[in-house]
Amino acid sequence: MSDTDAVQSPLPYVRTSWLLGLLFAVLVSIGLFGDTARLALRYEREVILSGEYWRLLSGHFVHGTNQHLLLNLAGLVLIAALFPRDYTVKQWVWVLLLSMIAIDAGFVFYEPQLQWYVGFSGVLHGALAAGALAWWRSEVDAVYGGSPQHPVARALLDIVGPFNLQRPHFDQIIGG
């Protein structure tokens, strides 16, 4: 099965559920170790600059509190539910890794005052942005064809429909 075939899978949750399960297991397992794991794995600027580069990735997998962890897990489920068909598992892995790299580059080069960081929230925002981009690509045409499938696109059609906006005008409004 090619990446293109996987995107069109009629069972999108089956295709990506193992990745979701793996992320859950890793996040919860690390959370079980509490402060020990948090202090050993968090993004900590000084020790990263001293050579502990692995903390650039591990800091995203530890959380400040159990509530923080639960909120990130809920966000992960929400993103998986919103965008089950938009990317293959391999593409989602790339989205998550590139999100981590972008966040860490921002911290290291543009936030020197940030001494430490924990959590998956930034990575979830990257995944949400990737999902939104995929949605945009697939649903804007459907909005103008009058048959969008995504609930947000259907709501968007209800909003823009009465104004009879031409596609270029709509793109300008959304794009700024």
VEXTI-811122 format. One record per atom (N, C-alpha, C): x, y, z. Coordinates in steps of 0.02 Angstrom, whole numbers, padded with zeros to 5 digits, always signed. Atoms other than C-alpha are relative to their C-alpha. Layout:
BEGIN
xx;yy;zz
X;Y;Z $
...
END
This chain:
BEGIN
xx;yy;zz
+00043;-00059;+00000 $
+00000;+00000;+00000 $
+00045;+00062;+00000 $
-00039;-00061;+00004 $
+00073;+00168;-00049 $
-00027;+00052;+00048 $
+00023;-00055;-00043 $
+00063;+00328;+00053 $
-00064;+00030;-00025 $
+00061;-00029;+00029 $
-00069;+00393;-00067 $
-00060;-00044;+00015 $
+00056;+00046;-00015 $
-00177;+00237;-00044 $
-00020;+00004;+00073 $
+00015;-00001;-00071 $
-00163;+00250;+00145 $
-00041;+00061;+00018 $
+00037;-00061;-00016 $
-00230;+00428;+00146 $
-00074;-00011;-00015 $
+00070;+00011;+00019 $
-00390;+00365;+00062 $
-00031;-00060;+00036 $
+00024;+00059;-00035 $
-00411;+00218;+00182 $
-00070;+00011;+00029 $
+00067;-00007;-00029 $
-00593;+00188;+00232 $
+00001;-00009;+00076 $
-00006;+00010;-00071 $
-00532;+00144;+00407 $
+00058;+00041;+00028 $
-00056;-00042;-00019 $
-00424;+00293;+00454 $
+00022;-00009;+00072 $
-00020;+00008;-00070 $
-00428;+00260;+00640 $
+00042;-00062;+00011 $
-00040;+00061;-00005 $
-00360;+00084;+00618 $
+00071;+00014;-00023 $
-00065;-00015;+00029 $
-00217;+00151;+00514 $
+00044;+00040;+00048 $
-00040;-00044;-00043 $
-00162;+00280;+00643 $
-00006;-00016;+00074 $
+00011;+00013;-00071 $
-00222;+00203;+00806 $
+00062;-00025;+00036 $
-00059;+00025;-00034 $
-00058;+00115;+00841 $
+00047;+00058;+00018 $
-00042;-00058;-00016 $
+00035;+00282;+00832 $
-00028;+00038;+00059 $
+00033;-00032;-00057 $
-00091;+00361;+00949 $
+00012;-00040;+00064 $
-00012;+00043;-00057 $
-00074;+00212;+01066 $
+00072;+00004;+00025 $
-00070;-00006;-00018 $
+00115;+00223;+01062 $
+00015;+00066;+00036 $
-00010;-00065;-00033 $
+00113;+00408;+01103 $
-00031;+00002;+00070 $
+00032;+00005;-00066 $
-00010;+00377;+01245 $
+00045;-00038;+00048 $
-00041;+00043;-00043 $
+00099;+00238;+01315 $
+00064;+00035;+00022 $
-00062;-00035;-00016 $
+00258;+00342;+01307 $
-00014;+00057;+00049 $
+00015;-00057;-00042 $
+00179;+00497;+01383 $
-00021;-00021;+00070 $
+00023;+00023;-00066 $
+00092;+00403;+01524 $
+00056;-00035;+00038 $
-00055;+00035;-00032 $
+00242;+00291;+01560 $
+00050;+00049;+00031 $
-00047;-00050;-00026 $
+00357;+00440;+01579 $
-00033;+00037;+00058 $
+00035;-00035;-00053 $
+00225;+00527;+01684 $
-00002;-00038;+00065 $
+00001;+00041;-00060 $
+00223;+00381;+01806 $
+00063;+00010;+00043 $
-00062;-00010;-00037 $
+00401;+00424;+01855 $
+00004;+00068;+00034 $
+00007;-00063;-00036 $
+00347;+00597;+01915 $
+00059;+00048;-00007 $
-00053;-00051;-00001 $
+00478;+00725;+01966 $
+00067;-00027;-00023 $
-00064;+00030;+00021 $
+00622;+00605;+01935 $
+00007;+00006;-00076 $
-00002;-00003;+00073 $
+00581;+00593;+01749 $
-00002;+00072;-00024 $
+00007;-00070;+00020 $
+00530;+00775;+01738 $
+00067;+00036;+00002 $
-00064;-00034;-00007 $
+00697;+00837;+01802 $
+00054;-00030;-00045 $
-00051;+00033;+00041 $
+00799;+00710;+01704 $
-00011;+00012;-00075 $
+00015;-00002;+00072 $
+00711;+00737;+01536 $
-00021;+00069;-00026 $
+00027;-00063;+00024 $
+00647;+00916;+01529 $
+00051;+00040;-00042 $
-00042;-00048;+00036 $
+00713;+01048;+01409 $
+00029;+00045;+00054 $
-00034;-00043;-00049 $
+00841;+01137;+01517 $
+00060;+00032;-00036 $
-00046;-00036;+00043 $
+00940;+01268;+01425 $
+00074;-00011;+00016 $
-00071;+00004;-00019 $
+01104;+01263;+01521 $
+00030;-00069;-00014 $
-00029;+00066;+00011 $
+01127;+01075;+01514 $
-00003;-00021;-00074 $
+00001;+00013;+00073 $
+01075;+01068;+01331 $
+00061;+00032;-00032 $
-00059;-00035;+00028 $
+01207;+01197;+01289 $
+00065;-00032;+00022 $
-00060;+00036;-00023 $
+01330;+01090;+01389 $
+00007;-00068;-00033 $
-00008;+00062;+00037 $
+01297;+00941;+01275 $
-00056;-00051;+00007 $
+00054;+00048;-00008 $
+01138;+00852;+01333 $
-00055;+00015;-00052 $
+00044;-00019;+00055 $
+01056;+00876;+01163 $
-00064;-00041;-00004 $
+00059;+00042;+00000 $
+00933;+00733;+01186 $
-00058;+00032;+00036 $
+00054;-00035;-00035 $
+00835;+00847;+01303 $
-00042;+00043;-00047 $
+00039;-00037;+00049 $
+00781;+00943;+01149 $
-00063;-00038;-00019 $
+00058;+00041;+00016 $
+00664;+00798;+01110 $
-00036;-00024;+00063 $
+00032;+00030;-00059 $
+00634;+00721;+01281 $
-00042;+00050;+00040 $
+00038;-00050;-00037 $
+00571;+00884;+01355 $
-00072;+00005;-00021 $
+00069;-00002;+00024 $
+00414;+00869;+01250 $
-00042;-00058;+00029 $
+00035;+00060;-00023 $
+00370;+00701;+01329 $
-00012;-00001;+00075 $
+00013;-00005;-00072 $
+00370;+00754;+01513 $
-00046;+00059;+00012 $
+00050;-00051;-00015 $
+00238;+00861;+01596 $
+00008;+00027;+00070 $
-00006;-00032;-00065 $
+00229;+00982;+01741 $
-00042;-00032;+00054 $
+00046;+00031;-00047 $
+00081;+00897;+01824 $
-00039;-00055;-00036 $
+00043;+00050;+00031 $
-00037;+00752;+01795 $
-00057;+00033;-00039 $
+00052;-00036;+00037 $
-00171;+00877;+01743 $
+00027;+00024;-00067 $
-00032;-00021;+00062 $
-00051;+00947;+01613 $
+00004;-00059;-00048 $
-00004;+00061;+00040 $
-00023;+00769;+01549 $
-00069;-00018;-00028 $
+00067;+00018;+00022 $
-00211;+00734;+01542 $
-00026;+00048;-00053 $
+00021;-00049;+00050 $
-00244;+00894;+01446 $
+00035;-00012;-00067 $
-00036;+00015;+00062 $
-00109;+00850;+01320 $
-00026;-00064;-00032 $
+00028;+00061;+00027 $
-00180;+00675;+01301 $
-00068;+00013;-00032 $
+00065;-00018;+00029 $
-00353;+00748;+01271 $
+00011;+00037;-00067 $
-00016;-00035;+00062 $
-00278;+00864;+01140 $
+00022;-00047;-00055 $
-00023;+00050;+00048 $
-00194;+00717;+01056 $
-00059;-00039;-00030 $
+00060;+00037;+00024 $
-00359;+00622;+01045 $
-00042;+00046;-00045 $
+00039;-00047;+00040 $
-00447;+00777;+00979 $
+00030;+00008;-00070 $
-00032;-00007;+00065 $
-00320;+00801;+00839 $
-00007;-00064;-00041 $
+00008;+00064;+00035 $
-00326;+00616;+00796 $
-00072;-00008;-00026 $
+00069;+00006;+00022 $
-00516;+00627;+00786 $
-00017;+00050;-00055 $
+00014;-00051;+00050 $
-00518;+00787;+00683 $
+00031;-00015;-00068 $
-00037;+00008;+00063 $
-00391;+00734;+00552 $
+00022;-00072;-00012 $
-00021;+00070;+00006 $
-00392;+00543;+00537 $
+00023;-00020;-00069 $
-00017;+00020;+00069 $
-00376;+00537;+00347 $
+00051;+00045;-00034 $
-00038;-00052;+00034 $
-00265;+00685;+00314 $
+00073;-00017;-00014 $
-00070;+00019;+00011 $
-00092;+00606;+00330 $
+00009;-00073;+00015 $
-00019;+00068;-00016 $
-00013;+00436;+00332 $
+00036;+00000;+00068 $
-00036;+00005;-00063 $
+00070;+00373;+00491 $
+00070;+00031;-00008 $
-00067;-00027;+00012 $
+00240;+00414;+00417 $
-00001;+00076;-00003 $
+00005;-00072;+00005 $
+00184;+00590;+00376 $
-00015;+00032;+00068 $
+00013;-00026;-00067 $
+00114;+00615;+00552 $
+00063;-00001;+00042 $
-00063;+00003;-00037 $
+00280;+00559;+00625 $
+00044;+00059;-00020 $
-00039;-00057;+00024 $
+00367;+00689;+00517 $
-00028;+00066;+00027 $
+00031;-00060;-00027 $
+00242;+00822;+00571 $
+00021;+00010;+00073 $
-00017;-00006;-00071 $
+00276;+00784;+00754 $
+00074;+00016;+00010 $
-00072;-00013;-00007 $
+00465;+00779;+00734 $
+00019;+00071;-00022 $
-00016;-00068;+00024 $
+00472;+00939;+00632 $
-00029;+00053;+00047 $
+00027;-00047;-00050 $
+00360;+01024;+00760 $
+00047;+00006;+00059 $
-00047;-00002;-00056 $
+00480;+00975;+00898 $
+00063;+00038;-00018 $
-00061;-00034;+00022 $
+00630;+01035;+00799 $
-00012;+00075;-00005 $
+00015;-00071;+00006 $
+00547;+01201;+00759 $
-00008;+00034;+00068 $
+00009;-00027;-00068 $
+00496;+01229;+00940 $
+00068;+00008;+00033 $
-00065;-00003;-00033 $
+00670;+01187;+01003 $
+00046;+00052;-00031 $
-00040;-00053;+00033 $
+00754;+01299;+00874 $
-00023;+00068;+00025 $
+00026;-00064;-00027 $
+00641;+01440;+00931 $
+00023;+00013;+00070 $
-00023;-00008;-00070 $
+00685;+01409;+01113 $
+00074;+00017;+00002 $
-00072;-00009;-00004 $
+00872;+01397;+01084 $
+00022;+00067;-00029 $
-00025;-00059;+00034 $
+00893;+01541;+00962 $
-00038;+00065;+00015 $
+00040;-00061;-00008 $
+00751;+01661;+01005 $
-00028;+00010;+00070 $
+00025;-00006;-00069 $
+00708;+01629;+01188 $
+00055;-00017;+00050 $
-00055;+00017;-00046 $
+00872;+01633;+01284 $
-00019;+00006;+00074 $
+00021;-00008;-00069 $
+00780;+01685;+01442 $
-00039;-00061;+00025 $
+00037;+00060;-00020 $
+00681;+01521;+01442 $
+00049;-00052;+00026 $
-00048;+00045;-00032 $
+00774;+01410;+01564 $
-00022;-00073;-00004 $
+00024;+00068;+00005 $
+00664;+01255;+01559 $
-00071;-00002;-00029 $
+00066;+00010;+00032 $
+00510;+01185;+01471 $
-00017;-00073;+00003 $
+00026;+00069;+00004 $
+00402;+01029;+01480 $
-00067;+00001;-00036 $
+00066;+00008;+00027 $
+00252;+00967;+01384 $
-00003;-00012;-00075 $
+00014;+00019;+00069 $
+00178;+00909;+01220 $
-00044;+00052;-00035 $
+00047;-00049;+00027 $
+00069;+01063;+01194 $
+00024;+00032;-00065 $
-00027;-00031;+00061 $
+00182;+01146;+01066 $
-00002;-00047;-00059 $
+00002;+00051;+00053 $
+00193;+00985;+00966 $
-00072;-00009;-00023 $
+00070;+00006;+00019 $
+00004;+00972;+00971 $
-00022;+00059;-00043 $
+00016;-00059;+00042 $
-00009;+01149;+00902 $
+00028;-00009;-00071 $
-00028;+00015;+00067 $
+00107;+01096;+00759 $
-00043;-00050;-00037 $
+00044;+00050;+00031 $
-00003;+00944;+00726 $
-00066;+00031;-00021 $
+00063;-00033;+00016 $
-00159;+01052;+00731 $
+00009;+00044;-00062 $
-00014;-00042;+00059 $
-00081;+01173;+00606 $
+00005;-00044;-00063 $
-00007;+00045;+00057 $
-00034;+01028;+00491 $
-00068;-00028;-00021 $
+00067;+00024;+00015 $
-00210;+00958;+00504 $
-00042;+00053;-00033 $
+00038;-00055;+00029 $
-00284;+01127;+00467 $
+00021;+00014;-00072 $
-00024;-00009;+00068 $
-00174;+01145;+00313 $
-00028;-00055;-00047 $
+00027;+00055;+00040 $
-00229;+00974;+00251 $
-00075;+00011;-00012 $
+00072;-00014;+00006 $
-00410;+01019;+00285 $
-00011;+00055;-00052 $
+00007;-00056;+00046 $
-00388;+01182;+00192 $
+00007;-00023;-00072 $
-00011;+00025;+00068 $
-00319;+01094;+00039 $
-00059;-00040;-00026 $
+00053;+00044;+00024 $
-00460;+00968;+00032 $
-00070;+00029;+00003 $
+00068;-00023;-00010 $
-00610;+01067;+00090 $
-00019;+00065;-00034 $
+00018;-00064;+00031 $
-00598;+01238;+00009 $
-00034;-00013;-00068 $
+00033;+00017;+00063 $
-00639;+01161;-00159 $
-00070;-00026;+00011 $
+00067;+00026;-00015 $
-00785;+01070;-00080 $
-00048;+00055;+00020 $
+00043;-00057;-00019 $
-00850;+01233;-00006 $
-00027;+00033;-00063 $
+00022;-00033;+00062 $
-00855;+01308;-00179 $
-00039;-00046;-00046 $
+00041;+00047;+00038 $
-00929;+01150;-00252 $
-00067;-00013;+00034 $
+00063;+00005;-00036 $
-01067;+01157;-00121 $
-00010;-00065;+00038 $
+00009;+00063;-00035 $
-01033;+00987;-00042 $
+00058;-00017;+00047 $
-00055;+00015;-00046 $
-00905;+00999;+00098 $
-00018;-00058;+00046 $
+00010;+00058;-00045 $
-00881;+00846;+00209 $
+00016;+00016;+00072 $
-00022;-00016;-00067 $
-00796;+00920;+00361 $
-00051;+00047;+00033 $
+00050;-00043;-00034 $
-00913;+00998;+00492 $
+00019;+00074;-00001 $
-00022;-00070;+00001 $
-00808;+01157;+00497 $
-00011;+00029;-00069 $
+00011;-00025;+00068 $
-00817;+01172;+00308 $
-00074;+00011;-00013 $
+00073;-00010;+00009 $
-01006;+01149;+00313 $
-00022;+00065;+00034 $
+00016;-00062;-00036 $
-01016;+01289;+00442 $
+00026;+00060;-00039 $
-00029;-00054;+00040 $
-00902;+01396;+00334 $
-00044;+00014;-00061 $
+00044;-00008;+00057 $
-01016;+01367;+00185 $
-00063;+00038;+00020 $
+00059;-00036;-00025 $
-01164;+01426;+00289 $
+00014;+00074;+00010 $
-00019;-00070;-00013 $
-01069;+01586;+00331 $
+00012;+00037;-00065 $
-00019;-00036;+00061 $
-00997;+01630;+00160 $
-00051;-00008;-00056 $
+00048;+00013;+00053 $
-01137;+01557;+00053 $
-00045;+00058;-00018 $
+00045;-00055;+00016 $
-01260;+01701;+00069 $
+00033;+00061;-00033 $
-00035;-00058;+00028 $
-01126;+01826;+00016 $
+00023;-00011;-00071 $
-00021;+00017;+00069 $
-01089;+01737;-00149 $
+00071;+00023;-00015 $
-00069;-00020;+00009 $
-00904;+01768;-00126 $
+00033;-00043;-00054 $
-00039;+00036;+00050 $
-00795;+01721;-00273 $
+00061;-00029;+00035 $
-00056;+00035;-00031 $
-00652;+01603;-00232 $
+00059;+00047;+00014 $
-00057;-00044;-00015 $
-00513;+01736;-00249 $
-00014;+00047;+00059 $
+00017;-00044;-00056 $
-00605;+01852;-00129 $
+00001;-00038;+00066 $
-00001;+00042;-00059 $
-00629;+01712;-00005 $
+00071;-00014;+00022 $
-00070;+00014;-00016 $
-00444;+01666;-00015 $
+00033;+00062;+00031 $
-00029;-00062;-00028 $
-00398;+01849;+00018 $
-00023;+00012;+00071 $
+00026;-00011;-00068 $
-00511;+01860;+00170 $
+00034;-00048;+00049 $
-00030;+00049;-00044 $
-00444;+01700;+00246 $
+00076;+00010;+00006 $
-00073;-00008;+00000 $
-00263;+01734;+00197 $
+00024;+00066;+00029 $
-00020;-00064;-00029 $
-00263;+01911;+00265 $
+00019;+00046;-00055 $
END
